[in-house]
Amino acid sequence: MAAFVFGLLGRACCIGMCGGIMGALSFSMPAELWRPRRVFGLLLGLNVGRISSCMI
């Protein structure tokens, strides 16, 4: 039960910080980079870094 409550309390941080950061980085990429493989690699790297920093 405690883990569920902490998860609910932590979602505001995730939506506000991680969502905003990922949105800004995604939309700031120039149109030339929007090739499927390139975008997948960039977004995968960004998400792995974001999740790793949250786990630490």
mmCIF entry with sequence, helices, sheets and N, C-alpha, C, O atoms, coordinates in Angstrom:
data_MODEL
# 
_entry.id   MODEL 
# 
_entity.id                         1 
_entity.type                       polymer 
_entity.pdbx_number_of_molecules   1 
# 
_entity_poly.entity_id                      1 
_entity_poly.type                           'polypeptide(L)' 
_entity_poly.nstd_linkage                   no 
_entity_poly.nstd_monomer                   no 
_entity_poly.pdbx_seq_one_letter_code       MAAFVFGLLGRACCIGMCGGIMGALSFSMPAELWRPRRVFGLLLGLNVGRISSCMI 
_entity_poly.pdbx_seq_one_letter_code_can   MAAFVFGLLGRACCIGMCGGIMGALSFSMPAELWRPRRVFGLLLGLNVGRISSCMI 
_entity_poly.pdbx_strand_id                 A 
# 
loop_
_entity_poly_seq.entity_id 
_entity_poly_seq.num 
_entity_poly_seq.mon_id 
_entity_poly_seq.hetero 
1 1  MET n 
1 2  ALA n 
1 3  ALA n 
1 4  PHE n 
1 5  VAL n 
1 6  PHE n 
1 7  GLY n 
1 8  LEU n 
1 9  LEU n 
1 10 GLY n 
1 11 ARG n 
1 12 ALA n 
1 13 CYS n 
1 14 CYS n 
1 15 ILE n 
1 16 GLY n 
1 17 MET n 
1 18 CYS n 
1 19 GLY n 
1 20 GLY n 
1 21 ILE n 
1 22 MET n 
1 23 GLY n 
1 24 ALA n 
1 25 LEU n 
1 26 SER n 
1 27 PHE n 
1 28 SER n 
1 29 MET n 
1 30 PRO n 
1 31 ALA n 
1 32 GLU n 
1 33 LEU n 
1 34 TRP n 
1 35 ARG n 
1 36 PRO n 
1 37 ARG n 
1 38 ARG n 
1 39 VAL n 
1 40 PHE n 
1 41 GLY n 
1 42 LEU n 
1 43 LEU n 
1 44 LEU n 
1 45 GLY n 
1 46 LEU n 
1 47 ASN n 
1 48 VAL n 
1 49 GLY n 
1 50 ARG n 
1 51 ILE n 
1 52 SER n 
1 53 SER n 
1 54 CYS n 
1 55 MET n 
1 56 ILE n 
# 
_struct_asym.id          A 
_struct_asym.entity_id   1 
# 
loop_
_struct_conf.conf_type_id 
_struct_conf.id 
_struct_conf.pdbx_PDB_helix_id 
_struct_conf.beg_label_comp_id 
_struct_conf.beg_label_asym_id 
_struct_conf.beg_label_seq_id 
_struct_conf.pdbx_beg_PDB_ins_code 
_struct_conf.end_label_comp_id 
_struct_conf.end_label_asym_id 
_struct_conf.end_label_seq_id 
_struct_conf.pdbx_end_PDB_ins_code 
_struct_conf.beg_auth_comp_id 
_struct_conf.beg_auth_asym_id 
_struct_conf.beg_auth_seq_id 
_struct_conf.end_auth_comp_id 
_struct_conf.end_auth_asym_id 
_struct_conf.end_auth_seq_id 
_struct_conf.pdbx_PDB_helix_class 
_struct_conf.details 
_struct_conf.pdbx_PDB_helix_length 
HELX_P HELX_P1 AA1 ALA A 2  ? CYS A 13 ? ALA A 2  CYS A 13 1 ? 12 
HELX_P HELX_P2 AA2 CYS A 14 ? GLY A 19 ? CYS A 14 GLY A 19 3 ? 6  
HELX_P HELX_P3 AA3 GLY A 20 ? PHE A 27 ? GLY A 20 PHE A 27 1 ? 8  
HELX_P HELX_P4 AA4 ALA A 31 ? LEU A 33 ? ALA A 31 LEU A 33 5 ? 3  
HELX_P HELX_P5 AA5 PRO A 36 ? MET A 55 ? PRO A 36 MET A 55 1 ? 20 
# 
_struct_conf_type.id          HELX_P 
_struct_conf_type.criteria    ? 
_struct_conf_type.reference   ? 
# 
loop_
_atom_site.group_PDB 
_atom_site.id 
_atom_site.type_symbol 
_atom_site.label_atom_id 
_atom_site.label_alt_id 
_atom_site.label_comp_id 
_atom_site.label_asym_id 
_atom_site.label_entity_id 
_atom_site.label_seq_id 
_atom_site.pdbx_PDB_ins_code 
_atom_site.Cartn_x 
_atom_site.Cartn_y 
_atom_site.Cartn_z 
_atom_site.occupancy 
_atom_site.B_iso_or_equiv 
_atom_site.pdbx_formal_charge 
_atom_site.auth_seq_id 
_atom_site.auth_comp_id 
_atom_site.auth_asym_id 
_atom_site.auth_atom_id 
_atom_site.pdbx_PDB_model_num 
ATOM 1   N N  . MET A 1 1  ? 0.820  -1.193 0.000   1.00 0.00 ? 1  MET A N  1 
ATOM 2   C CA . MET A 1 1  ? 0.000  0.000  0.000   1.00 0.00 ? 1  MET A CA 1 
ATOM 3   C C  . MET A 1 1  ? 0.868  1.263  0.000   1.00 0.00 ? 1  MET A C  1 
ATOM 4   O O  . MET A 1 1  ? 0.561  2.239  -0.685  1.00 0.00 ? 1  MET A O  1 
ATOM 5   N N  . ALA A 1 2  ? 1.951  1.231  0.774   1.00 0.00 ? 2  ALA A N  1 
ATOM 6   C CA . ALA A 1 2  ? 2.829  2.400  0.849   1.00 0.00 ? 2  ALA A CA 1 
ATOM 7   C C  . ALA A 1 2  ? 3.472  2.688  -0.508  1.00 0.00 ? 2  ALA A C  1 
ATOM 8   O O  . ALA A 1 2  ? 3.606  3.847  -0.900  1.00 0.00 ? 2  ALA A O  1 
ATOM 9   N N  . ALA A 1 3  ? 3.866  1.643  -1.216  1.00 0.00 ? 3  ALA A N  1 
ATOM 10  C CA . ALA A 1 3  ? 4.487  1.842  -2.529  1.00 0.00 ? 3  ALA A CA 1 
ATOM 11  C C  . ALA A 1 3  ? 3.496  2.486  -3.498  1.00 0.00 ? 3  ALA A C  1 
ATOM 12  O O  . ALA A 1 3  ? 3.877  3.320  -4.320  1.00 0.00 ? 3  ALA A O  1 
ATOM 13  N N  . PHE A 1 4  ? 2.242  2.103  -3.399  1.00 0.00 ? 4  PHE A N  1 
ATOM 14  C CA . PHE A 1 4  ? 1.207  2.692  -4.248  1.00 0.00 ? 4  PHE A CA 1 
ATOM 15  C C  . PHE A 1 4  ? 1.030  4.177  -3.955  1.00 0.00 ? 4  PHE A C  1 
ATOM 16  O O  . PHE A 1 4  ? 0.922  4.986  -4.876  1.00 0.00 ? 4  PHE A O  1 
ATOM 17  N N  . VAL A 1 5  ? 1.002  4.533  -2.677  1.00 0.00 ? 5  VAL A N  1 
ATOM 18  C CA . VAL A 1 5  ? 0.844  5.937  -2.286  1.00 0.00 ? 5  VAL A CA 1 
ATOM 19  C C  . VAL A 1 5  ? 2.047  6.753  -2.738  1.00 0.00 ? 5  VAL A C  1 
ATOM 20  O O  . VAL A 1 5  ? 1.882  7.858  -3.256  1.00 0.00 ? 5  VAL A O  1 
ATOM 21  N N  . PHE A 1 6  ? 3.253  6.227  -2.551  1.00 0.00 ? 6  PHE A N  1 
ATOM 22  C CA . PHE A 1 6  ? 4.454  6.941  -2.998  1.00 0.00 ? 6  PHE A CA 1 
ATOM 23  C C  . PHE A 1 6  ? 4.459  7.096  -4.520  1.00 0.00 ? 6  PHE A C  1 
ATOM 24  O O  . PHE A 1 6  ? 4.910  8.117  -5.038  1.00 0.00 ? 6  PHE A O  1 
ATOM 25  N N  . GLY A 1 7  ? 3.970  6.105  -5.221  1.00 0.00 ? 7  GLY A N  1 
ATOM 26  C CA . GLY A 1 7  ? 3.868  6.200  -6.673  1.00 0.00 ? 7  GLY A CA 1 
ATOM 27  C C  . GLY A 1 7  ? 2.916  7.307  -7.102  1.00 0.00 ? 7  GLY A C  1 
ATOM 28  O O  . GLY A 1 7  ? 3.206  8.051  -8.039  1.00 0.00 ? 7  GLY A O  1 
ATOM 29  N N  . LEU A 1 8  ? 1.786  7.417  -6.422  1.00 0.00 ? 8  LEU A N  1 
ATOM 30  C CA . LEU A 1 8  ? 0.843  8.484  -6.729  1.00 0.00 ? 8  LEU A CA 1 
ATOM 31  C C  . LEU A 1 8  ? 1.428  9.857  -6.416  1.00 0.00 ? 8  LEU A C  1 
ATOM 32  O O  . LEU A 1 8  ? 1.216  10.808 -7.170  1.00 0.00 ? 8  LEU A O  1 
ATOM 33  N N  . LEU A 1 9  ? 2.152  9.966  -5.326  1.00 0.00 ? 9  LEU A N  1 
ATOM 34  C CA . LEU A 1 9  ? 2.755  11.246 -4.960  1.00 0.00 ? 9  LEU A CA 1 
ATOM 35  C C  . LEU A 1 9  ? 3.887  11.627 -5.907  1.00 0.00 ? 9  LEU A C  1 
ATOM 36  O O  . LEU A 1 9  ? 4.102  12.813 -6.157  1.00 0.00 ? 9  LEU A O  1 
ATOM 37  N N  . GLY A 1 10 ? 4.607  10.653 -6.433  1.00 0.00 ? 10 GLY A N  1 
ATOM 38  C CA . GLY A 1 10 ? 5.736  10.921 -7.306  1.00 0.00 ? 10 GLY A CA 1 
ATOM 39  C C  . GLY A 1 10 ? 5.369  11.220 -8.743  1.00 0.00 ? 10 GLY A C  1 
ATOM 40  O O  . GLY A 1 10 ? 6.206  11.706 -9.503  1.00 0.00 ? 10 GLY A O  1 
ATOM 41  N N  . ARG A 1 11 ? 4.144  10.943 -9.129  1.00 0.00 ? 11 ARG A N  1 
ATOM 42  C CA . ARG A 1 11 ? 3.791  11.136 -10.537 1.00 0.00 ? 11 ARG A CA 1 
ATOM 43  C C  . ARG A 1 11 ? 3.772  12.601 -10.936 1.00 0.00 ? 11 ARG A C  1 
ATOM 44  O O  . ARG A 1 11 ? 4.015  12.921 -12.100 1.00 0.00 ? 11 ARG A O  1 
ATOM 45  N N  . ALA A 1 12 ? 3.488  13.502 -9.997  1.00 0.00 ? 12 ALA A N  1 
ATOM 46  C CA . ALA A 1 12 ? 3.502  14.934 -10.339 1.00 0.00 ? 12 ALA A CA 1 
ATOM 47  C C  . ALA A 1 12 ? 4.908  15.367 -10.736 1.00 0.00 ? 12 ALA A C  1 
ATOM 48  O O  . ALA A 1 12 ? 5.080  16.164 -11.658 1.00 0.00 ? 12 ALA A O  1 
ATOM 49  N N  . CYS A 1 13 ? 5.897  14.849 -10.049 1.00 0.00 ? 13 CYS A N  1 
ATOM 50  C CA . CYS A 1 13 ? 7.289  15.148 -10.382 1.00 0.00 ? 13 CYS A CA 1 
ATOM 51  C C  . CYS A 1 13 ? 7.612  14.620 -11.774 1.00 0.00 ? 13 CYS A C  1 
ATOM 52  O O  . CYS A 1 13 ? 8.229  15.325 -12.573 1.00 0.00 ? 13 CYS A O  1 
ATOM 53  N N  . CYS A 1 14 ? 7.213  13.422 -12.066 1.00 0.00 ? 14 CYS A N  1 
ATOM 54  C CA . CYS A 1 14 ? 7.487  12.828 -13.379 1.00 0.00 ? 14 CYS A CA 1 
ATOM 55  C C  . CYS A 1 14 ? 6.805  13.590 -14.503 1.00 0.00 ? 14 CYS A C  1 
ATOM 56  O O  . CYS A 1 14 ? 7.411  13.842 -15.545 1.00 0.00 ? 14 CYS A O  1 
ATOM 57  N N  . ILE A 1 15 ? 5.555  13.956 -14.297 1.00 0.00 ? 15 ILE A N  1 
ATOM 58  C CA . ILE A 1 15 ? 4.825  14.671 -15.343 1.00 0.00 ? 15 ILE A CA 1 
ATOM 59  C C  . ILE A 1 15 ? 5.416  16.062 -15.545 1.00 0.00 ? 15 ILE A C  1 
ATOM 60  O O  . ILE A 1 15 ? 5.611  16.497 -16.680 1.00 0.00 ? 15 ILE A O  1 
ATOM 61  N N  . GLY A 1 16 ? 5.695  16.747 -14.466 1.00 0.00 ? 16 GLY A N  1 
ATOM 62  C CA . GLY A 1 16 ? 6.193  18.109 -14.556 1.00 0.00 ? 16 GLY A CA 1 
ATOM 63  C C  . GLY A 1 16 ? 7.608  18.217 -15.056 1.00 0.00 ? 16 GLY A C  1 
ATOM 64  O O  . GLY A 1 16 ? 7.905  19.056 -15.907 1.00 0.00 ? 16 GLY A O  1 
ATOM 65  N N  . MET A 1 17 ? 8.491  17.376 -14.539 1.00 0.00 ? 17 MET A N  1 
ATOM 66  C CA . MET A 1 17 ? 9.903  17.492 -14.894 1.00 0.00 ? 17 MET A CA 1 
ATOM 67  C C  . MET A 1 17 ? 10.257 16.630 -16.098 1.00 0.00 ? 17 MET A C  1 
ATOM 68  O O  . MET A 1 17 ? 10.694 17.150 -17.124 1.00 0.00 ? 17 MET A O  1 
ATOM 69  N N  . CYS A 1 18 ? 10.077 15.349 -15.985 1.00 0.00 ? 18 CYS A N  1 
ATOM 70  C CA . CYS A 1 18 ? 10.502 14.443 -17.062 1.00 0.00 ? 18 CYS A CA 1 
ATOM 71  C C  . CYS A 1 18 ? 9.680  14.640 -18.322 1.00 0.00 ? 18 CYS A C  1 
ATOM 72  O O  . CYS A 1 18 ? 10.221 14.619 -19.428 1.00 0.00 ? 18 CYS A O  1 
ATOM 73  N N  . GLY A 1 19 ? 8.384  14.831 -18.166 1.00 0.00 ? 19 GLY A N  1 
ATOM 74  C CA . GLY A 1 19 ? 7.541  15.060 -19.335 1.00 0.00 ? 19 GLY A CA 1 
ATOM 75  C C  . GLY A 1 19 ? 7.910  16.341 -20.052 1.00 0.00 ? 19 GLY A C  1 
ATOM 76  O O  . GLY A 1 19 ? 7.982  16.377 -21.280 1.00 0.00 ? 19 GLY A O  1 
ATOM 77  N N  . GLY A 1 20 ? 8.143  17.389 -19.285 1.00 0.00 ? 20 GLY A N  1 
ATOM 78  C CA . GLY A 1 20 ? 8.524  18.669 -19.879 1.00 0.00 ? 20 GLY A CA 1 
ATOM 79  C C  . GLY A 1 20 ? 9.888  18.622 -20.540 1.00 0.00 ? 20 GLY A C  1 
ATOM 80  O O  . GLY A 1 20 ? 10.082 19.172 -21.624 1.00 0.00 ? 20 GLY A O  1 
ATOM 81  N N  . ILE A 1 21 ? 10.826 17.965 -19.886 1.00 0.00 ? 21 ILE A N  1 
ATOM 82  C CA . ILE A 1 21 ? 12.179 17.852 -20.438 1.00 0.00 ? 21 ILE A CA 1 
ATOM 83  C C  . ILE A 1 21 ? 12.160 17.033 -21.722 1.00 0.00 ? 21 ILE A C  1 
ATOM 84  O O  . ILE A 1 21 ? 12.748 17.438 -22.725 1.00 0.00 ? 21 ILE A O  1 
ATOM 85  N N  . MET A 1 22 ? 11.492 15.892 -21.700 1.00 0.00 ? 22 MET A N  1 
ATOM 86  C CA . MET A 1 22 ? 11.441 15.047 -22.897 1.00 0.00 ? 22 MET A CA 1 
ATOM 87  C C  . MET A 1 22 ? 10.692 15.747 -24.026 1.00 0.00 ? 22 MET A C  1 
ATOM 88  O O  . MET A 1 22 ? 11.085 15.639 -25.187 1.00 0.00 ? 22 MET A O  1 
ATOM 89  N N  . GLY A 1 23 ? 9.624  16.457 -23.701 1.00 0.00 ? 23 GLY A N  1 
ATOM 90  C CA . GLY A 1 23 ? 8.890  17.179 -24.728 1.00 0.00 ? 23 GLY A CA 1 
ATOM 91  C C  . GLY A 1 23 ? 9.739  18.278 -25.361 1.00 0.00 ? 23 GLY A C  1 
ATOM 92  O O  . GLY A 1 23 ? 9.754  18.440 -26.581 1.00 0.00 ? 23 GLY A O  1 
ATOM 93  N N  . ALA A 1 24 ? 10.443 19.028 -24.519 1.00 0.00 ? 24 ALA A N  1 
ATOM 94  C CA . ALA A 1 24 ? 11.283 20.108 -25.034 1.00 0.00 ? 24 ALA A CA 1 
ATOM 95  C C  . ALA A 1 24 ? 12.413 19.566 -25.898 1.00 0.00 ? 24 ALA A C  1 
ATOM 96  O O  . ALA A 1 24 ? 12.698 20.116 -26.962 1.00 0.00 ? 24 ALA A O  1 
ATOM 97  N N  . LEU A 1 25 ? 13.055 18.499 -25.453 1.00 0.00 ? 25 LEU A N  1 
ATOM 98  C CA . LEU A 1 25 ? 14.146 17.927 -26.234 1.00 0.00 ? 25 LEU A CA 1 
ATOM 99  C C  . LEU A 1 25 ? 13.640 17.301 -27.539 1.00 0.00 ? 25 LEU A C  1 
ATOM 100 O O  . LEU A 1 25 ? 14.304 17.390 -28.572 1.00 0.00 ? 25 LEU A O  1 
ATOM 101 N N  . SER A 1 26 ? 12.489 16.682 -27.488 1.00 0.00 ? 26 SER A N  1 
ATOM 102 C CA . SER A 1 26 ? 11.935 16.063 -28.695 1.00 0.00 ? 26 SER A CA 1 
ATOM 103 C C  . SER A 1 26 ? 11.547 17.106 -29.730 1.00 0.00 ? 26 SER A C  1 
ATOM 104 O O  . SER A 1 26 ? 11.840 16.950 -30.915 1.00 0.00 ? 26 SER A O  1 
ATOM 105 N N  . PHE A 1 27 ? 10.889 18.171 -29.285 1.00 0.00 ? 27 PHE A N  1 
ATOM 106 C CA . PHE A 1 27 ? 10.424 19.187 -30.223 1.00 0.00 ? 27 PHE A CA 1 
ATOM 107 C C  . PHE A 1 27 ? 11.525 20.136 -30.666 1.00 0.00 ? 27 PHE A C  1 
ATOM 108 O O  . PHE A 1 27 ? 11.342 20.885 -31.625 1.00 0.00 ? 27 PHE A O  1 
ATOM 109 N N  . SER A 1 28 ? 12.665 20.119 -29.984 1.00 0.00 ? 28 SER A N  1 
ATOM 110 C CA . SER A 1 28 ? 13.752 21.013 -30.374 1.00 0.00 ? 28 SER A CA 1 
ATOM 111 C C  . SER A 1 28 ? 14.654 20.408 -31.450 1.00 0.00 ? 28 SER A C  1 
ATOM 112 O O  . SER A 1 28 ? 15.538 21.087 -31.972 1.00 0.00 ? 28 SER A O  1 
ATOM 113 N N  . MET A 1 29 ? 14.436 19.132 -31.783 1.00 0.00 ? 29 MET A N  1 
ATOM 114 C CA . MET A 1 29 ? 15.249 18.501 -32.818 1.00 0.00 ? 29 MET A CA 1 
ATOM 115 C C  . MET A 1 29 ? 14.880 19.061 -34.187 1.00 0.00 ? 29 MET A C  1 
ATOM 116 O O  . MET A 1 29 ? 13.699 19.196 -34.505 1.00 0.00 ? 29 MET A O  1 
ATOM 117 N N  . PRO A 1 30 ? 15.885 19.386 -34.998 1.00 0.00 ? 30 PRO A N  1 
ATOM 118 C CA . PRO A 1 30 ? 15.597 19.887 -36.352 1.00 0.00 ? 30 PRO A CA 1 
ATOM 119 C C  . PRO A 1 30 ? 14.916 18.827 -37.209 1.00 0.00 ? 30 PRO A C  1 
ATOM 120 O O  . PRO A 1 30 ? 15.045 17.630 -36.953 1.00 0.00 ? 30 PRO A O  1 
ATOM 121 N N  . ALA A 1 31 ? 14.202 19.275 -38.216 1.00 0.00 ? 31 ALA A N  1 
ATOM 122 C CA . ALA A 1 31 ? 13.443 18.362 -39.082 1.00 0.00 ? 31 ALA A CA 1 
ATOM 123 C C  . ALA A 1 31 ? 14.344 17.356 -39.788 1.00 0.00 ? 31 ALA A C  1 
ATOM 124 O O  . ALA A 1 31 ? 13.898 16.257 -40.117 1.00 0.00 ? 31 ALA A O  1 
ATOM 125 N N  . GLU A 1 32 ? 15.610 17.713 -40.026 1.00 0.00 ? 32 GLU A N  1 
ATOM 126 C CA . GLU A 1 32 ? 16.515 16.792 -40.725 1.00 0.00 ? 32 GLU A CA 1 
ATOM 127 C C  . GLU A 1 32 ? 16.806 15.531 -39.902 1.00 0.00 ? 32 GLU A C  1 
ATOM 128 O O  . GLU A 1 32 ? 17.149 14.492 -40.466 1.00 0.00 ? 32 GLU A O  1 
ATOM 129 N N  . LEU A 1 33 ? 16.673 15.615 -38.584 1.00 0.00 ? 33 LEU A N  1 
ATOM 130 C CA . LEU A 1 33 ? 16.959 14.470 -37.723 1.00 0.00 ? 33 LEU A CA 1 
ATOM 131 C C  . LEU A 1 33 ? 15.770 13.530 -37.569 1.00 0.00 ? 33 LEU A C  1 
ATOM 132 O O  . LEU A 1 33 ? 15.909 12.465 -36.967 1.00 0.00 ? 33 LEU A O  1 
ATOM 133 N N  . TRP A 1 34 ? 14.621 13.892 -38.090 1.00 0.00 ? 34 TRP A N  1 
ATOM 134 C CA . TRP A 1 34 ? 13.430 13.081 -37.898 1.00 0.00 ? 34 TRP A CA 1 
ATOM 135 C C  . TRP A 1 34 ? 13.377 11.904 -38.862 1.00 0.00 ? 34 TRP A C  1 
ATOM 136 O O  . TRP A 1 34 ? 12.424 11.753 -39.627 1.00 0.00 ? 34 TRP A O  1 
ATOM 137 N N  . ARG A 1 35 ? 14.404 11.082 -38.815 1.00 0.00 ? 35 ARG A N  1 
ATOM 138 C CA . ARG A 1 35 ? 14.401 9.796  -39.522 1.00 0.00 ? 35 ARG A CA 1 
ATOM 139 C C  . ARG A 1 35 ? 14.153 8.732  -38.465 1.00 0.00 ? 35 ARG A C  1 
ATOM 140 O O  . ARG A 1 35 ? 14.687 8.846  -37.361 1.00 0.00 ? 35 ARG A O  1 
ATOM 141 N N  . PRO A 1 36 ? 13.369 7.706  -38.753 1.00 0.00 ? 36 PRO A N  1 
ATOM 142 C CA . PRO A 1 36 ? 12.960 6.750  -37.724 1.00 0.00 ? 36 PRO A CA 1 
ATOM 143 C C  . PRO A 1 36 ? 14.107 6.169  -36.896 1.00 0.00 ? 36 PRO A C  1 
ATOM 144 O O  . PRO A 1 36 ? 14.014 6.149  -35.669 1.00 0.00 ? 36 PRO A O  1 
ATOM 145 N N  . ARG A 1 37 ? 15.167 5.704  -37.516 1.00 0.00 ? 37 ARG A N  1 
ATOM 146 C CA . ARG A 1 37 ? 16.265 5.106  -36.751 1.00 0.00 ? 37 ARG A CA 1 
ATOM 147 C C  . ARG A 1 37 ? 16.976 6.148  -35.902 1.00 0.00 ? 37 ARG A C  1 
ATOM 148 O O  . ARG A 1 37 ? 17.325 5.877  -34.753 1.00 0.00 ? 37 ARG A O  1 
ATOM 149 N N  . ARG A 1 38 ? 17.190 7.314  -36.441 1.00 0.00 ? 38 ARG A N  1 
ATOM 150 C CA . ARG A 1 38 ? 17.885 8.384  -35.726 1.00 0.00 ? 38 ARG A CA 1 
ATOM 151 C C  . ARG A 1 38 ? 17.061 8.844  -34.516 1.00 0.00 ? 38 ARG A C  1 
ATOM 152 O O  . ARG A 1 38 ? 17.594 9.000  -33.418 1.00 0.00 ? 38 ARG A O  1 
ATOM 153 N N  . VAL A 1 39 ? 15.778 9.056  -34.726 1.00 0.00 ? 39 VAL A N  1 
ATOM 154 C CA . VAL A 1 39 ? 14.902 9.503  -33.641 1.00 0.00 ? 39 VAL A CA 1 
ATOM 155 C C  . VAL A 1 39 ? 14.818 8.434  -32.560 1.00 0.00 ? 39 VAL A C  1 
ATOM 156 O O  . VAL A 1 39 ? 14.858 8.750  -31.371 1.00 0.00 ? 39 VAL A O  1 
ATOM 157 N N  . PHE A 1 40 ? 14.703 7.176  -32.961 1.00 0.00 ? 40 PHE A N  1 
ATOM 158 C CA . PHE A 1 40 ? 14.620 6.089  -31.984 1.00 0.00 ? 40 PHE A CA 1 
ATOM 159 C C  . PHE A 1 40 ? 15.868 6.062  -31.109 1.00 0.00 ? 40 PHE A C  1 
ATOM 160 O O  . PHE A 1 40 ? 15.766 5.928  -29.890 1.00 0.00 ? 40 PHE A O  1 
ATOM 161 N N  . GLY A 1 41 ? 17.042 6.186  -31.718 1.00 0.00 ? 41 GLY A N  1 
ATOM 162 C CA . GLY A 1 41 ? 18.289 6.179  -30.955 1.00 0.00 ? 41 GLY A CA 1 
ATOM 163 C C  . GLY A 1 41 ? 18.400 7.357  -30.001 1.00 0.00 ? 41 GLY A C  1 
ATOM 164 O O  . GLY A 1 41 ? 18.828 7.191  -28.859 1.00 0.00 ? 41 GLY A O  1 
ATOM 165 N N  . LEU A 1 42 ? 18.021 8.540  -30.456 1.00 0.00 ? 42 LEU A N  1 
ATOM 166 C CA . LEU A 1 42 ? 18.085 9.720  -29.601 1.00 0.00 ? 42 LEU A CA 1 
ATOM 167 C C  . LEU A 1 42 ? 17.112 9.631  -28.429 1.00 0.00 ? 42 LEU A C  1 
ATOM 168 O O  . LEU A 1 42 ? 17.481 9.900  -27.286 1.00 0.00 ? 42 LEU A O  1 
ATOM 169 N N  . LEU A 1 43 ? 15.881 9.255  -28.717 1.00 0.00 ? 43 LEU A N  1 
ATOM 170 C CA . LEU A 1 43 ? 14.881 9.164  -27.654 1.00 0.00 ? 43 LEU A CA 1 
ATOM 171 C C  . LEU A 1 43 ? 15.179 8.017  -26.696 1.00 0.00 ? 43 LEU A C  1 
ATOM 172 O O  . LEU A 1 43 ? 14.913 8.127  -25.499 1.00 0.00 ? 43 LEU A O  1 
ATOM 173 N N  . LEU A 1 44 ? 15.725 6.923  -27.205 1.00 0.00 ? 44 LEU A N  1 
ATOM 174 C CA . LEU A 1 44 ? 16.112 5.823  -26.328 1.00 0.00 ? 44 LEU A CA 1 
ATOM 175 C C  . LEU A 1 44 ? 17.216 6.270  -25.374 1.00 0.00 ? 44 LEU A C  1 
ATOM 176 O O  . LEU A 1 44 ? 17.160 5.981  -24.178 1.00 0.00 ? 44 LEU A O  1 
ATOM 177 N N  . GLY A 1 45 ? 18.209 6.969  -25.895 1.00 0.00 ? 45 GLY A N  1 
ATOM 178 C CA . GLY A 1 45 ? 19.278 7.472  -25.048 1.00 0.00 ? 45 GLY A CA 1 
ATOM 179 C C  . GLY A 1 45 ? 18.789 8.447  -23.996 1.00 0.00 ? 45 GLY A C  1 
ATOM 180 O O  . GLY A 1 45 ? 19.209 8.384  -22.840 1.00 0.00 ? 45 GLY A O  1 
ATOM 181 N N  . LEU A 1 46 ? 17.897 9.351  -24.393 1.00 0.00 ? 46 LEU A N  1 
ATOM 182 C CA . LEU A 1 46 ? 17.344 10.311 -23.443 1.00 0.00 ? 46 LEU A CA 1 
ATOM 183 C C  . LEU A 1 46 ? 16.551 9.623  -22.336 1.00 0.00 ? 46 LEU A C  1 
ATOM 184 O O  . LEU A 1 46 ? 16.667 9.982  -21.164 1.00 0.00 ? 46 LEU A O  1 
ATOM 185 N N  . ASN A 1 47 ? 15.750 8.639  -22.713 1.00 0.00 ? 47 ASN A N  1 
ATOM 186 C CA . ASN A 1 47 ? 14.930 7.946  -21.716 1.00 0.00 ? 47 ASN A CA 1 
ATOM 187 C C  . ASN A 1 47 ? 15.760 7.058  -20.799 1.00 0.00 ? 47 ASN A C  1 
ATOM 188 O O  . ASN A 1 47 ? 15.477 6.977  -19.604 1.00 0.00 ? 47 ASN A O  1 
ATOM 189 N N  . VAL A 1 48 ? 16.769 6.398  -21.330 1.00 0.00 ? 48 VAL A N  1 
ATOM 190 C CA . VAL A 1 48 ? 17.641 5.574  -20.481 1.00 0.00 ? 48 VAL A CA 1 
ATOM 191 C C  . VAL A 1 48 ? 18.369 6.453  -19.472 1.00 0.00 ? 48 VAL A C  1 
ATOM 192 O O  . VAL A 1 48 ? 18.486 6.087  -18.302 1.00 0.00 ? 48 VAL A O  1 
ATOM 193 N N  . GLY A 1 49 ? 18.851 7.592  -19.908 1.00 0.00 ? 49 GLY A N  1 
ATOM 194 C CA . GLY A 1 49 ? 19.515 8.514  -19.001 1.00 0.00 ? 49 GLY A CA 1 
ATOM 195 C C  . GLY A 1 49 ? 18.584 9.055  -17.946 1.00 0.00 ? 49 GLY A C  1 
ATOM 196 O O  . GLY A 1 49 ? 18.963 9.172  -16.781 1.00 0.00 ? 49 GLY A O  1 
ATOM 197 N N  . ARG A 1 50 ? 17.370 9.385  -18.336 1.00 0.00 ? 50 ARG A N  1 
ATOM 198 C CA . ARG A 1 50 ? 16.364 9.917  -17.400 1.00 0.00 ? 50 ARG A CA 1 
ATOM 199 C C  . ARG A 1 50 ? 15.981 8.869  -16.355 1.00 0.00 ? 50 ARG A C  1 
ATOM 200 O O  . ARG A 1 50 ? 15.913 9.166  -15.162 1.00 0.00 ? 50 ARG A O  1 
ATOM 201 N N  . ILE A 1 51 ? 15.734 7.654  -16.808 1.00 0.00 ? 51 ILE A N  1 
ATOM 202 C CA . ILE A 1 51 ? 15.326 6.588  -15.884 1.00 0.00 ? 51 ILE A CA 1 
ATOM 203 C C  . ILE A 1 51 ? 16.498 6.216  -14.959 1.00 0.00 ? 51 ILE A C  1 
ATOM 204 O O  . ILE A 1 51 ? 16.296 5.981  -13.768 1.00 0.00 ? 51 ILE A O  1 
ATOM 205 N N  . SER A 1 52 ? 17.709 6.165  -15.503 1.00 0.00 ? 52 SER A N  1 
ATOM 206 C CA . SER A 1 52 ? 18.878 5.842  -14.678 1.00 0.00 ? 52 SER A CA 1 
ATOM 207 C C  . SER A 1 52 ? 19.085 6.887  -13.587 1.00 0.00 ? 52 SER A C  1 
ATOM 208 O O  . SER A 1 52 ? 19.378 6.540  -12.443 1.00 0.00 ? 52 SER A O  1 
ATOM 209 N N  . SER A 1 53 ? 18.935 8.154  -13.930 1.00 0.00 ? 53 SER A N  1 
ATOM 210 C CA . SER A 1 53 ? 19.124 9.189  -12.918 1.00 0.00 ? 53 SER A CA 1 
ATOM 211 C C  . SER A 1 53 ? 18.041 9.126  -11.854 1.00 0.00 ? 53 SER A C  1 
ATOM 212 O O  . SER A 1 53 ? 18.310 9.415  -10.688 1.00 0.00 ? 53 SER A O  1 
ATOM 213 N N  . CYS A 1 54 ? 16.829 8.758  -12.226 1.00 0.00 ? 54 CYS A N  1 
ATOM 214 C CA . CYS A 1 54 ? 15.763 8.608  -11.218 1.00 0.00 ? 54 CYS A CA 1 
ATOM 215 C C  . CYS A 1 54 ? 16.030 7.418  -10.294 1.00 0.00 ? 54 CYS A C  1 
ATOM 216 O O  . CYS A 1 54 ? 15.733 7.482  -9.101  1.00 0.00 ? 54 CYS A O  1 
ATOM 217 N N  . MET A 1 55 ? 16.585 6.343  -10.835 1.00 0.00 ? 55 MET A N  1 
ATOM 218 C CA . MET A 1 55 ? 16.872 5.169  -10.008 1.00 0.00 ? 55 MET A CA 1 
ATOM 219 C C  . MET A 1 55 ? 18.003 5.440  -9.025  1.00 0.00 ? 55 MET A C  1 
ATOM 220 O O  . MET A 1 55 ? 18.003 4.930  -7.905  1.00 0.00 ? 55 MET A O  1 
ATOM 221 N N  . ILE A 1 56 ? 18.967 6.249  -9.458  1.00 0.00 ? 56 ILE A N  1 
ATOM 222 C CA . ILE A 1 56 ? 20.096 6.552  -8.578  1.00 0.00 ? 56 ILE A CA 1 
ATOM 223 C C  . ILE A 1 56 ? 19.617 7.455  -7.464  1.00 0.00 ? 56 ILE A C  1 
ATOM 224 O O  . ILE A 1 56 ? 20.404 7.840  -6.600  1.00 0.00 ? 56 ILE A O  1 
# 
